[in-house]
């Protein structure tokens, strides 16, 4: 289900200050450190940014902490799914954490992110507008371009990151959205999280050209090592600057998912276990940051292990809290089908904001409609009728509809209607 | 009474038809009747012209479930998804023009295993793994069908086929008409739909309500291994585009089906349980909710007639009409939403055609007009449950 989420409703709060009260000073240390990304960037119709990334001890430690939290949460979700506490489909993100933390480090709270269903960690990492949960592959990309359209329309100097996978990259609507974004210079950044498999189909079997960063053709692109959080950060920063000035750009994040497509997919019928363990050994995003932290002496092994224990505890506490939460009441069934307001009268009595759905109510729907219609004392005059006709499409004449009228009062020249 | 389906999803369940076979006239309890009219064999020569051999058999498998040893039982037992595969494989063996295309149907074996093993047997082109591009590969299937192939398009979930709506409606459905009969589109579009176990709104769609207005297509819904195989074969052999609706929760149903080849009539409804007091019309997964309710109703002294309509477009008004003329009361139980569903159309059709035979208004039980919630309790509220069916029948029969 699509959701708009903000950090304030996040069950899993980021580490509180108390955890760090016992830590030494490097956590608030903002001494700049320069690190080289694992690989150079590859550009398509654009000069790629430098491999040297500016970071700080504070940032590196927060990367570690956030990624450890994400990893722990996804592993926990795996167990919860097997215990049938999470139901339906469950798409896990472990392995891809660097994309999420790198992106957060590069953007502001006002920028938008939209993604599909492999979205638990994006939610965790971000403090800004995050739209997630889209079940239809690729459908979120035109939406993302729409967010960018609104940003351009409002001239608010923010960007939208529209995320999708290598499987979704073959959706036609992506190219349609990209064309429009490029045509109108929308601040849209299309981020392809290329984990190399669209469910059971490897990228080379689904795409004639798996160089997703090039498939924008006229739109520039950048290929990024998606397992390197600093490379992701650099690329996102670069992309944001570009998009605000020149319109859309594609970022291809070369990443990997350890789990299968979802919990119903073992993930081993279309790839070898050696491949999975190989990536885990050589490219794991958390290990990379860990090595950086240790090599720069920002924390000891023991301290990092302690972090991991704290993270585990935090996740366990969140799970306990979630287990205690009540399931929604049946009265919630019709909540939010429609929004109350102008033009909602029949629909309101039929469904929006209704309290209890009862069989009688449902079977007597026609009766309800009749009642609603009979309350209108004035006939609807849509055909002809001079200047008033344009403003009359619903006639709110009964007193309880005053509220919906007020918004549009300025539109109706004849106030006696209200 | 047919055995009640106790659990869905991963667990398998048995569906037997032992009891009602004795109620059907003309069939021996111990034989496996597979009727071929005119006594001709079903498999005939393959040529480009319309097949002349009759393929109609009776609508339901009547089987003898005697306590005798299983070894002597005729037929073989399998799960619904295996029955679909069997039908598909038989047709692919029979006609080299039959091919499959869809997401992860080949190497992966299909997300619900319907096409498992077929790519290894028939090759990568005949069982084609498509990219995630529903609109285009459905269009591609239509184009291929226009020039002689018989493609089967699998939507991994029916809901994804909304992306191909234009292709299904304008090209699949209308091209035979708009080309003045020059092109036939013998495609089958199939996939799982319906409300599952907390799959969320976008994966719990009932597309039959959206597709039913498209002129030129036929729509069928399978509900048992027996009718799944028979309808799959019939759909493939049909010269018209057929949409075959499967249900996410029914793939693991187990049943014993005949060893002999059989094909079912696309336009025929299935008499599940003959009765006298009330006609209950249903299809797909709701059939099992109805049968569960029927058990309760029988205990309370009612005698419901249950018909699985199977053919969603066109309706089998012959079977339905005969039933209405007998019982004079109708309850429709469907999974579509209340507004604009199959039930709504069926209600209108029965009212128009059999109004004089009705002693009471038709009761149509449908799902609520809401996006299917993820929360299990709310999801349960969305679809029709057996107690509601019992209540409706009791109300109707007062």
Interface residues (C-beta under 8 A of the other chain):
Chain A: X1 X87 X88 X89 X133 X134 X135 X136 X137 X138 X167 X168 X170 X171 X172 X173 X198 X199 X200 X201 X205 X206 X207 X264 X269 X270 X327 X328 X330 X332 X333 X334 X337 X350 X351 X357 X359 X362 X363 X365
Chain B: X103 X104 X107 X108 X109 X111 X129 X130 X131 X132 X133 X135 X136 X159 X160 X162 X163 X196 X197 X198 X199 X200 X201 X202 X203 X338 X363 X368 X369 X370 X371 X373 X374 X375 X376 X377 X378 X381 X382 X388 X391
